[in-house]
Amino acid sequence: SLLSIFSFKNATPKAMKKQQVVHHVFFWLKNPDAVEDKLKLKEGLRTLESIPEVNKLLIGEPASTLEREVVVSDWQVTEIMYFDSIEDQDAYQTHPTHQAFVEQYSHLWDRVVVYDTLVDQKS
């Protein structure tokens, strides 16, 4: 019918959905059993909240969930950040506060793995 054709034409295309970037970082500490190093790294990560492009920052440690082959939990600290766009995430990377964090805290970690994901936001 004409009504269903009209409704379809006015539907919002998938390409117009709002997207965001999720920046998920895992840290393996040089001294994995050093509680002080873990606390110091978390303290440093909290400074990144002040960067305007960061919408949300979560900081955590491995959860004591059931052991399964697919679960990786040999890291010590993780952070998850949410950005409105790839451009915002790029701006975060070069922001002086982020640069200072890397300079002041990188001596604590032995390895870092980053997963950047583009996700659709619910409208």
C-alpha positions in Angstrom: 0.0 0.0 0.0 0.9 3.6 -0.4 1.0 4.1 3.4 3.6 1.3 3.9 5.8 2.7 1.1 5.6 6.2 2.7 6.5 4.8 6.1 9.5 2.9 4.8 10.9 5.9 2.9 10.7 8.0 6.1 12.4 5.3 8.3 15.7 6.4 9.8 18.5 4.6 7.9 20.9 2.5 9.9 23.8 4.7 8.8 22.3 7.6 10.8 22.3 5.7 14.1 24.5 7.4 16.7 27.7 5.5 17.3 30.4 5.7 20.0 33.9 4.4 20.5 34.7 2.1 23.4 38.4 2.2 24.3 39.3 -0.9 26.4 42.8 -1.2 27.8 44.4 -4.0 29.7 47.6 -3.6 31.8 50.0 -6.2 32.9 52.1 -4.8 35.7 55.9 -5.3 36.0 55.3 -6.4 39.6 51.9 -8.1 39.3 51.7 -8.9 43.0 52.5 -5.3 44.2 49.3 -3.9 45.6 50.9 -0.4 45.8 51.7 -0.4 42.0 48.1 -1.4 41.2 46.8 1.4 43.4 49.2 3.9 41.9 48.2 2.9 38.3 44.5 3.2 39.2 45.2 6.7 40.7 46.9 7.7 37.4 44.0 6.3 35.3 41.5 8.5 37.3 43.3 11.6 36.1 42.1 10.8 32.6 38.5 11.5 33.6 39.3 15.2 33.4 39.8 15.0 29.6 36.7 16.7 28.1 36.3 14.0 25.4 36.0 11.2 27.9 32.3 10.5 28.5 32.7 7.7 31.0 35.7 6.0 32.6 35.5 2.6 34.3 38.6 1.0 36.1 38.7 -2.6 37.2 40.5 -5.8 37.9 39.9 -9.4 36.8 36.6 -10.8 38.1 36.6 -14.2 39.9 34.2 -15.8 37.4 34.2 -19.5 36.5 37.4 -20.6 34.9 36.8 -21.3 31.2 39.2 -21.7 28.2 37.9 -18.5 26.6 38.5 -16.3 29.7 41.7 -14.3 29.9 42.5 -13.0 33.4 46.2 -12.8 33.6 46.2 -9.0 33.5 46.0 -6.8 36.6 44.2 -3.6 35.8 41.8 -2.5 33.0 40.1 0.7 32.0 37.2 1.3 29.7 36.4 4.7 28.2 33.5 5.9 26.1 33.9 8.5 23.4 31.3 10.1 21.1 33.4 9.7 18.0 36.7 8.5 16.6 37.8 12.2 16.4 37.2 12.5 20.2 39.2 9.4 20.8 42.0 10.7 18.6 41.9 14.0 20.5 42.2 12.1 23.8 45.4 10.3 22.6 47.2 13.6 22.1 45.7 15.4 25.1 48.4 16.7 27.6 46.8 14.9 30.5 46.9 11.5 28.6 50.5 12.2 27.6 51.4 13.0 31.2 49.7 9.8 32.4 51.9 7.7 30.0 55.0 9.6 31.0 54.4 9.3 34.8 52.9 5.8 35.0 54.3 3.7 32.2 57.2 2.5 34.4 54.5 0.4 36.2 53.5 -1.8 33.3 55.2 -4.5 31.3 52.5 -4.9 28.6 49.4 -3.0 27.4 46.8 -4.3 25.0 44.1 -2.0 23.6 40.8 -2.8 22.0 39.0 0.1 20.3 35.5 -0.7 19.2 32.9 1.3 17.2 29.4 0.5 18.7 25.9 1.6 18.0 24.3 3.5 20.8 20.6 3.0 21.7 18.6 5.9 20.6 
